[in-house]
Amino acid sequence: MTRRSLGKTSMSAKKSYCKLRSRWDGPFVITNIFPNGVVQLKDEHSSSTFQVNGHQIKPFHDGPAPITGDMEIISLMELAPPDGTT
């Protein structure tokens, strides 16, 4: 394997990695919606704005709400009755 072919291999690996990684860092704030379906988004961290097709955006959910208060444990397995009883 020559040095030249090694460089080509690493470049092709870098290209495939760039294709697979997510381009979204979010969450973003919608600042404007245009009539043609374009949505202007603002990055909260850098305060930069950019425009994307409205079909490419998805709603952001923080995740499940934390459980407050006492929890009751429910067993999903039914206990077998003692021998000789039905």
C-alpha positions in Angstrom: 0.0 0.0 0.0 1.5 3.3 -1.0 1.1 6.6 0.7 -1.0 7.9 -2.1 -3.6 5.2 -1.8 -3.7 5.5 1.9 -4.6 9.2 1.5 -7.5 8.3 -0.9 -8.8 5.7 1.6 -9.0 8.2 4.4 -10.6 10.8 2.2 -13.4 8.4 1.2 -13.9 7.5 4.8 -14.2 11.1 5.7 -16.8 11.7 3.0 -19.0 8.8 4.1 -18.8 10.1 7.7 -19.9 13.5 6.7 -22.9 12.1 4.8 -24.0 10.1 7.8 -23.6 12.6 10.6 -26.5 14.8 11.6 -26.4 18.4 10.3 -28.8 19.6 13.0 -27.5 20.7 16.4 -30.8 22.3 17.5 -33.1 23.3 19.1 -33.8 26.3 16.9 -36.3 29.1 17.2 -38.6 29.8 14.2 -38.3 33.6 13.5 -40.2 33.8 10.2 -42.3 31.7 7.9 -42.5 32.7 4.2 -45.4 32.0 1.9 -43.4 29.7 -0.4 -42.8 27.2 2.5 -39.3 28.5 3.5 -38.8 28.8 7.3 -36.2 31.1 8.9 -34.6 29.6 12.0 -32.4 31.1 14.6 -29.7 29.2 16.5 -30.0 30.1 20.2 -26.3 29.5 20.9 -24.7 31.6 18.1 -27.7 33.9 17.3 -27.2 33.2 13.6 -30.2 32.8 11.3 -30.6 30.6 8.3 -33.4 29.5 6.0 -34.6 25.9 5.3 -37.4 24.2 3.5 -40.3 23.9 5.9 -40.6 20.1 5.2 -37.1 19.5 6.7 -37.9 20.8 10.2 -39.3 18.6 13.0 -40.8 19.6 16.4 -38.4 19.5 19.3 -39.5 17.6 22.5 -37.6 17.9 25.7 -38.3 14.3 26.6 -40.4 12.7 29.2 -41.4 14.9 32.2 -39.8 14.0 35.5 -41.9 12.0 37.9 -42.9 13.9 41.0 -44.3 12.4 44.1 -44.6 8.8 45.2 -44.6 6.0 42.8 -46.5 2.7 43.1 -44.8 -0.4 41.9 -47.1 -2.7 40.0 -46.1 -6.3 39.2 -47.1 -7.6 35.8 -46.5 -11.2 36.7 -49.4 -13.1 38.3 -48.5 -15.2 41.3 -49.4 -18.9 41.1 -51.9 -20.1 43.7 -50.6 -22.5 46.4 -50.8 -26.2 45.6 -54.2 -27.8 46.3 -56.2 -24.6 45.9 -57.9 -23.4 42.8 
